[in-house]
């Protein structure tokens, strides 16, 4: 693993590139023959660089933070600047006015001057690098690499610096893209921390702001920008920030607006095709976050949506093999509606889960299914399915997918009116494990007469016994419907475990159940394993 040290040329020229400018490179290479862009500590990076980066540094002063933070749309309290003699010596050693590693910004002699125009621009350039590197997993114990002189990250940093220091165009600053560095192939998927600034942490609140839902898609299928429009409902929200994270929780795109401009509350976000090219894009779950901020730039509320970028769709009629069994969509189709003529759309799915022999001991396997349903502006559609489903939804708008009369969180079950027992209905057959396993089967036929974007996660789960709550694998699927009734099916995926959207939705079922006049009328969801 290597850490990327980014620098501004000591001659003061950025030339749109950052790092060492072309002219200085020519002069240096005319007198000294050596590799200039890959300095390991034992192969030429001066020891003083590592020494300075391990020094504590000092935070940005209050006036500088007050100027920079609203323009970058983020808390810069963790940034540390180094301006002493050793810092100046280290900058000179790498031929730089300043250089950045992680949240450490090191300045050459006299270069930290945030009250001057040139000094503010240099600082903005380096702060852009701290944002680019904010999600990197590298640390100060890694091998240091001096950044190349002409990279997208350097051009981006210089562009950001120009926008930040140009008061006529400060309503919106440029997008940020992380520095690409080596990482482990095994990555922990985690939700980015809630936005925080000035001691205030935002809360997820769909009632205060929302944005256009995002269907799942295959890498390479996005051929034109997908525009996502915000709706800020709460009057205290006067400007916004957008943040896009890839499946490893790296910030890969985003921007902030400033208050008092025409686009402060309405600036849309575009998913750019270049980020999702086949063979190049990281596949998995992406997170797009919208943050609503008050006049003090504090994050009052935020909302985020997950969407999957997949290498390929699952194939109808072909088993997708999991560790404990196979999932097969035996049907995955749709019939477009014609809303102008009063014709509803219909989506038809049939799914089965066949346990591997002797891999599962549960003799009562069912399906837990959760749904996120939004209209084209991002407003929740659960209310149309009934007050109970609306009441059970999570802050991120996921709810256990059961009809109003559903007595159990497990899909396709109903209460026998004669015996009171909860039994399988016509659209569900329970499965079992053991040496002679039996497939669990599910059938679903969503239909409606309104535009919607619906995303489902369906997990094969043990319903009862010693293994109750054990999840044996999950699939995702869904569809979007336009204003005319045309249906577009989303690509499907197989997951080994339940997501962090299914688990809260299932937990909310139990919270809702406990609040009912007679909780025993409803089956409790098991603790998921």
N, C-alpha and C positions, 0 to 999 in steps of 0.2 A: 504494500500500500504506500502511496506517496502523497505528501501534502503539497499543494500548489501555492507558491509564494508569488504574489502579483505585485508589480512595481510600476512606477512612473519614471521615465527617463530623467537622468540627472541634468540633461541640457534644458529641461523644461518643455520639450516638445512632445506632444501626444501623437500628432499626425494621424489622428483617428484610430490609432492602434493601441496606445498604452505601452507599458514596458519600455524597452530601449528603442529609440527611434532608428529609422533606417540609416540616417546619416552617421549617427554615432556608431552603429553596428559596422558600417563600412570602414570608419576610421580605426575602430578597435581591431577588426580583423586584418587590417593592413599591417599591424605591428605585432599582433599576438595570435598565434595559431592555437586555438583551443575550443572545445565544445562550450557553447554558451548557454544552452537551455536545459541542461540536465545535471545539476550540481548536487550530488549526494554529499552529506556532511564529510565523508572520508575521501571525497574526490574533488573538493574544491570549494564547497560552500563554507565560508569562513565560520569558525566556531563562535564568533561574536554574534552571528545571526541567531543561533540557537540560544545563546545566553540571553540576548535581549528578549526573545519571545517567551522565555521562562520568567522574566521579571514581571512584577505586578502591574506596571503601568498605572494610568489614572483615567478616570471616566471623563467623558466630554463635559465641559462646563455647562451650566444651566442655560445661558443665552444661546449657545450653539445647539444644544438639544432642542430648545424651543423653536429654533429656525428649521432644523433638519427633520425632526420627527414627523411633523404633519406632511412634509413633502415626500418622505419615504413611506408614510403610512404605517409606521411600526415603532415600537419601543427600542431605543438605542442605548438603554442604560447599561447593557453588558459590554458595550464597546470599550476597549482600553487603548489609549494612545501613549506612545513612547516618544519623548522629545528631549531626552537628556543627552549627555555627551556620548555614551556608548551607543545610543540609538542612532545618532548622527554618524558615528563611525561605521556602524553596520550598514546604513543606507549607502554610504560612500563605497563600501566594500562590494556592493552588488550594483553599483552604478545607477543609483535611484534617488529621486527626490523623496519618494516614500514607497513603502511596500506594505502588503497586507497578508496576514495568515490567520484565517478564522475570524475571530473578533479582535485580533491584535493589529493595530495600525502603527507603523513605525515611520517617523519623519526624519529627513535630513536636517542639517543645521539651518535654523531659521525658516523652515518650511511650514511649521504649524502656525498658521496665521488666519484663523477663521473670521476675523473682523475685516480682512481685506478681500477684494474681489478674487484675486488669483489664489489666495490661500483657501478661500471658501470653495472654489472650484476644485482644487486639489483634494480637499477633505471630502467633498461630495463624491469624487471619483473613487477614493479609497473606501468610503462608506458603501458605495454600490458593490464593491468587492465583498464586504462583510455580509451583505444580503445574499449575494450569489453563493457564498460559502456557508451560509447559516445552517443548511440542512446536511452538510457534509459530515460523514462519520469519522473523518480523519482527526488526529490529535497531534499534540506537539511531540509525541514520541515516534511519529512516523518519519519516513524518509522525505526530506524536503526537495522540491523541484522548483526551479525558477521558471515562472510563466513565460510562454512564448510571446514574441513581440506583436504578432498579428493574429489575434484570436477573436471569436465572437464575444467572449466575455470582456475583453479589453475594449472593444468598440462599443459594447453596451455600456460599460462603466463611463466612458467618456461622453456618450450620448446622454446618459442620466445626469452627469455633472453639468452639462450644458443646460438641460431642462430645469434642473433644480435652481441654478443660479440665474436663469432668465425669468425675470418677474412677469414678463408679458405672456408667458406660456406655462405658468406654474399651476394651472388648474388641474393638470394631469401629468404625472411623470411617466417615464418609459417603463416598460415591462422589465422584470428581472428574470434572469435565467441562471441556474446554478452552474458552478464550475464542475465539469465532468471529471471524476477521479475514479480510481480503482476502488471497488467495494467487494465485499464478500458476495458470493452467489446466493447465500442463504440470508434473507433479509426479514426482519420482524416487521409485519405490517401493523402500524399503529396510527391512531387518530392524532393529527397535529394538536398541540395544546391550544386551549381556548385563547382568543386574542386578549391581550392585556396592555394597558398603557396608563401611566400616571397613577398606578395603584388601583385601577378599575379593570375588572375582568368582565368581558361580555358573556351573555348567556344566550343559548339557543332559543329563539322565539319566532316561530313562523307567523305569529299574529302581527309582528312589527315589521317584517320584511320578508321578501321571497324573491325567487327568480325562476326563469324558464327551466323546466325539467330536461334532463339529458338522457336519451335512450342509450343503452349499450350498443356497441358497434365493433366490427372487426377492424384490426389494423389495416390501413390502406383504403377502407371504405369511405372515409371522410375526404371528399374531393374538393370541397369548398368550405370556407369558414362557417362554423355554426355559431350564430349570434344568440347570446343569452341576455335577456333583458331584466333588469332589476325593478322591483316595486317596493319602495320604502313607504310604509304606512304610518309609522309613528312620527309625530311632528318634531320630536327631539332629534331625529336623525337628519343631519344636514349635509353629510358627505359620506363617501363609502370607500371601501377597499375590496379588491378581488384577489384571491390567492388560489393557485392551482398546484396541487401536489400529485406526484406520480406514485406508483404502487409502493415505493420504498420510503414514502413520506418526504421526498425532496421537493422543495419549491421549484417549479419549472416555469412559472409564468405568473404575472399579476401586476397590478398597479393600484394607486390611490388617487382620489380626487381631493381638492381643497374646497372648503366652504365658500359660498358666495359667487359661484360661477354657474353658467347655464347647464353644465353637465355634472354638477356636484352630486346630484342624487339620481341621475339617469344614465350615467356612462355605462354602456353595455360591455360585455366581455365576449371575445371571440375565441372559440377553440380552433386552433390553426392546423390545417392538414399536415404541415411539416412536422408537427410533434407526434403524429400518429401514423407514420409511414410503415408499410409492411416490411418486416425484417429489421426495422430499426427501433420502433417504439417498444418500450417496456410494456408487456402485457400484464393485466391484473386490474385491480380496483384503483381508480383515480378519485381524488376528492377536490371539488370546487367549492370554495367558501366565499360568501358575501358577508362583509362586516359593515354595519351601520354605525356611524360615529356622530357624536354631538359636536357642538361648537368648540369644545376644549379638546377635540380629537380623541376622546375616550370612546372605547367600543361599548355601546349601549346594548346592542343585540347582534346576533349573527345567525346565519343558516348555512348549512352545507349539504351538498348532494354528492352521492357516490355514483359512479358509472364504471362499467367494465369495458376495457379494450381487450379484445380476444384475438388470439392467433387464428382461430377457426371456430365455426359453429359445430355443435354436436349433430350427428346424422340421424334423422328419423329412421327407426327400425334397426339401428345398429347400437349394440351395447357400449356404454362408456364404462370402462372398468375402474372401480375404486378398490381400496385396500380390503374392504370387507364385503363387497358385493358389486353388482353391475346395475347401473341405471339405464333404462331404455325408454325413449319417447317412441311409443308405437304410433302416435299421431301428434302432429303439430301443424295445424293449418288455420285458415281464417276465411271468413266470408265478409267482404266489404259491405258496409251499410250505405244507404243513400238517405241522409238525413232530410234532404229537401222533400223526399217522397214519404218520409215517416218510416223508413226501413232501418232497423238496428243492425249494427255489426255483430258478428259472432266469432270468437276464437275457440278452437277445439284442441284440447290436449288430452292425451292418455299417456300415463307414465307408470312404469313398474320398477320395483327394486327387488332384485334376486340376490339373497345372501349367498356368499360362498359357503360350501359345505364345511361344517364344523368351525366356521369362523365366528359365528354368533350363536349364543345360547338362548336369546330371548324368544319366547313363543307367542308374542303379541306385538308385531311391528306395525306402526302406523306412520302417518305423515303430519308433521307440523309445517304449516305454510303461512308465511307472512307476506304482506302486500304493502307497497308504497304506491299511492295513487294520487295524481295531481292533474289539475287542468293545465292548459297551455301557458298560463301565467305563473304557475307554481303553487296555486292555492290548493289546499287539500280537498280531495273528492270523497273522503271517507264519510262525510255527513250524509251523502246521498244513499249510502248503503245502510244507514240506520244509526240511531243514537248510540247504540252499544259499541259498534265498531269505531265510531268517532271518539267515544270516551276512552277506549283502550289504546289509542294511538300514542306513539312515543313522540318526544320533541322533534325527531327527524322524520315524523309522519309515517312510520311503519306500524301496522296493526295486524294482529292474528286474523287470518282470512277465514272468518266464520260468519254465516248469516245471522240475522237477529235471533233466530230461534235455536241456534247451535248451542248445545249444552256442554260441549267439550272443546278444548283447544285443538284437538286432533281432527284433521279434515275428514269430511264425509261421514261423520257419526251423527246419530240423532237419538232422542229418547223415545223408547217404546211406550206408547200411551197406556198400554194395559199393564205392563210390568214395572215401568219406571226405569228400566235398565237402559244404559247408553250402549247402543249397538251400531254396527256398520250399516250405512245406507247403500243405495244402489250404485253410488259413484265411488265406493271404496271397498276394497277387500284386504283384510289384514294378512300380514305375512308372518313367517316364523323361521328361525334358524335351525341349527342342528345338522345331523348327518343327511337328512332329506329335507332341505329347505323348501319353503313355499314363498313365492313372490308376493310382495305387497303391491296393490294396484290402486291407482288414483285416476279419476276422470274429472275434468273441469271444462266448463263452457261459458266463460265470461261473455256477457252481451250487454249493450247499452246503446243510447242514442245521443251521446255527447262526446266531444273531443276529450281525450285523456292520454296520459302516459302512465302505464301500470307496470311495475317491476315486482316479480315474485321470487321468493326463495323457498324451496320445498325440501325438507329434510326428513329422511327415513329415521325414525326414532322408536325406541322401545317404549311401549305404553305402560307396562306394568311389570311387577315382579322385582327381583333383585337388581336387574339392570335398567329399571325404569329411568327414562331421561337420557339414556345413552344414545348418542347420535352416530349413525353409521355412514353418513355422507349426505351431501346436499347438491341440488342443481339450482341454477338460476335461469329464469326465462321471463318473457314479458312482451309488451307490444305498445305501440303508439298509434293514436287515431287522430286524423286531422279533422278540420271543421266540416268536411263533406261526408265523412264516414269511412274514408279509406284507411285500412289497417296496414301497419308495417310491423312485422314480427322481429323481435330482437334475437340476436344470436344467443345460444344457450351455453352454459358452462357447468362443469362438474367441480365440486369442492369437497375436500376431505372432511371439513369441519364446518359447524355453523358460524355465521359471521357475527360481528358485534352489532348488527342491526336486528337479527332474529332473536338473540337472547334477551335484550330489553323488551321487545314486543311480547315475548312469552311471559316474562316477569310481570309486565303490565296486565296481562290476563288475570293473574292471581291477585294483583292489587284491586283491579276492578271487581273481581269475584267477591273479595272480602267485603266490599262496600255495598253489595246487593242486599235487599231485605231478607232474602233466604239464600245464603251462599251455597248451601247444599244442593240447590237446584242445578248447580253447575259443577262440572268436574275440574278439580285443580290440575294445573299443569305441573308435571314433575320437574324436579331440579335437573337442569341439563348438565350432561357430563361430556 
